[in-house]
């Protein structure tokens, strides 16, 4: 663990977070999670059984990964808060990915209610990671109320559109006092690498892996993309120039 990520005092060696929805079957899901190297895995509270019966998602993943329950599908602060409380009681975790949707077509967050719900959950002892729009002001407000990280979207959920506004993501990363996790819109490994190069601390991927033609290979690609992007960020890219600059010296050329 040479470059760990720390969120709310918890150290993670992998900067790739993976979702669990939409896989062809449970075996493919398990294979992809192992291949990805992910340690933090999101689960939708409204989609899974919390009873922990044999072969349930909770039973399969609970002892192997840190589960991050999310409030997907919630459209009011009250609904999201109640869902988070249910998850904490059922899964014995105070971590929650807070999703609060304001528009059913675009699945864009309702920022006003999101900040309100985040504030209440933080006051109740939750470690809140909110899914939010790519707005530096919204991200700052969420950090100000005590969120442990912010999770701005790259583009619309499930769209595979990549990072639609890289300048905004880079600005969020440069200003955020908490870790930034790029969430939503990732389509392929190069999108994940770009997110890391822009300064994101981690990337959350679900549909791009689950719905690819070969989910196992895409899981491996996403892992490599995140690692490559992080290394490139740490190394530092060369400045962009509007003119050529030869990499080899011109002294000693024949005829000079």
Residue, then its C-alpha position, 0 to 999 in steps of 0.5 A: x500500500x504505497x499510495x493509500x486513500x483515507x476517507x473518514x480515518x479508513x485507509x483503502x489501498x484501491x482507488x476504484x470503487x465498484x457498484x453491484x447492479x446490472x451484472x448477468x449473474x452473481x458469479x460474474x459480479x464476484x469475478x469482476x469485484x475480485x479482478x477490479x481489486x476494489x475494497x469498497x463496494x456499493x449496494x442499493x438498499x432498495x434493491x437487495x435483501x438485508x436479511x443475510x440469508x445464504x447466497x444473498x448479496x449481503x451474505x456473499x459480499x459482507x465478509x469480503x468487502x466494505x459495503x457502502x449502502x446507497x439511497x438510490x431512488x430516493x427523491x426527498x430528504x426524509x426518504x433518504x434519511x430513513x433509508x440510510x437509517x435502515x441501512x445502518x441498522x441492517x448492515x451495521x455500518x454508518x457509511x452511506x452513499x447519499x443519493x437524492x434525485x431531483x429529476x427522473x429523466x436526467x437523474x440529476x441530484x436535488x442539491x437543496x435537499x441533498x445538502x439538507x439530508x447530508x447535514x442531518x445524517x452527519x449530525x446523526x453520526x453517519x459517514x456521508x459520501x454524497x452523489x452530486x452535480x459537477x458544481x464546485x459550490x455544491x461540493x463546497x456546501x456538502x464539505x462544509x456540513x461535514x461530508x467525508x467525501x464528495x462524489x460529483x458526476x462525470x456525466x449522466x448516470x449509466x450514459x457512458x458519456x465520460x467526463x462532460x466537463x473536465x474543467x469543472x471536475x479539475x476545479x472541484x479537485x483543486x478546491x475540495x477539502x475532502x476526497x473527490x470520487x468521480x461518480x457516474x458516466x464512466x464508459x471505459x478505462x480511459x475515462x477513469x484514467x482521465x478522472x484520476x489525472x484531473x485530480x480525483x482521489x477515486x472513481x466509482x464504476x458500475x454500468x461500464x463494467x456490468x454492461x460491457x461485452x466482457x465484464x471481467x476484462x473491463x474490470x481489469x481495464x478499469x483497475x489499470x486505468x485508475x492506477x495509470x491515471x493516479x501515477x500520471x497525476x503524481x508524476x505531473x504532465x508536461x506543459x501544453x505548448x502551441x509549438x514544437x520542441x524537439x526531444x533530441x538536441x540539434x547540435x551535432x547534426x550532419x551539415x551543421 
